[in-house]
Amino acid sequence: MDLDPEDAKLVTLARSARARTGAAEGAAVRDEIGRTYSAATVALPSLTLTALQAAVAAAVSSGAQRLEAAAVVTDAGSLDPESARVASDLGVDRPLVAGPNGELVPV
């Protein structure tokens, strides 16, 4: 499947966030005016967020009202329900899911 260049950028940002931190997942989102936000899994004793939850939180805290797209890079092969819900809250019903190599996983 060929990705739109802007969606490919999200996958690249998600891969980078994951690789930079060594986290289980990386995610990136694009808001309604084209700004992008990326994040990795947060696993602290007092706070646990999926990568997509963290990326959405960054977008919302910067004023985003809606998302145009989202991408998650994970070894899991699928998107967890918590991530799917948070993406849906801001208008993305089908986030892109890719493996660590950047290849999309059929959803």
N, C-alpha and C positions, 0 to 999 in steps of 0.2 A: 504494500500500500504506500503510495507516494503521499507525503505530507506537505501541506501548505508550508511555505518557509517560516511563517510566524509560529505555527504549531511545532515545527522542527526545532525552532529556537527554544520553545518551552521544554522539550525533551532534553535538549543540550543543557539548559540551566538546571533541570532536575538532576541530571547525571552529575553535573559539577557539584551541586550541593551535597549529594550523597557521597561522592568521592572525597570531597574536601573534609568531611567530618567522619567518614567511615561509618555512617549511620546505616540502619536497615533500609531506609527509603529516602528518596529525595523527591521534591515536588516543585512545580512552578505553575503560576497562574497569570493570566492576562486580564486586566480589568476593562471596563467599558470605554476607556479612553486610550487603551493600548499600553499602559504601564505594566511592567512585569515584576513579579515578586517570587523569590525562591526560598526554600527552607528544607531542612532535613528533620528527621525524626527527633523528638525531644524526649529523653528518658531520664528524668531526675527523680529523686525520692519523693518530691512534693509536686511534680508536674509531669504528666505524660501526654504527648500530642503526636498524632501521626504527622508525617511530613506535609500532607495536604492540609490538615487542620492548621499547622503552623504557617503555611504559606497564605492560607485564607485569612488567618488572624493578622498577618502583616499587611495584607491588602486592605482589610476593613479598618485597621488602625491608621491607615494612610488616607482613608476617606473613600475607598471604593464602595460603590453601591451595588454593582453587578459585575459578574465575571463573564468574559467571552469564551474562555477556554481554560483547561487545566490539564496537567500531565503529571503522572507519578512514575517514578522508576523504582522497581522493586524486584526482589528475587521471588516473591510470593506467587507471581503468575496471575494475580487477580487483585482487585481493589477491595479493601475491607469496608464493611458497612458504615463505619463511622466517617470515613473519608468520603464515601459516596453521599452521605447525608449532608455534610458540610458544603460540598460542591453544589449540591442541589439547592441548598438554601439561597445561593446567589446566582442560580440560573444555569448551571452546567449539569445536565443530566447524564452525560457520558464522558467523563474524563478519559484522556488517553492514558493507557497503561503500557509501559515498556519494561523490558528486562534491562539489566545492567549494561548490556551492549548497545542499548538504544533502539533495538528492534521492537516494534509494537507487538503486544500480546493480543490475540483475538479476544474480544469481550463478548 
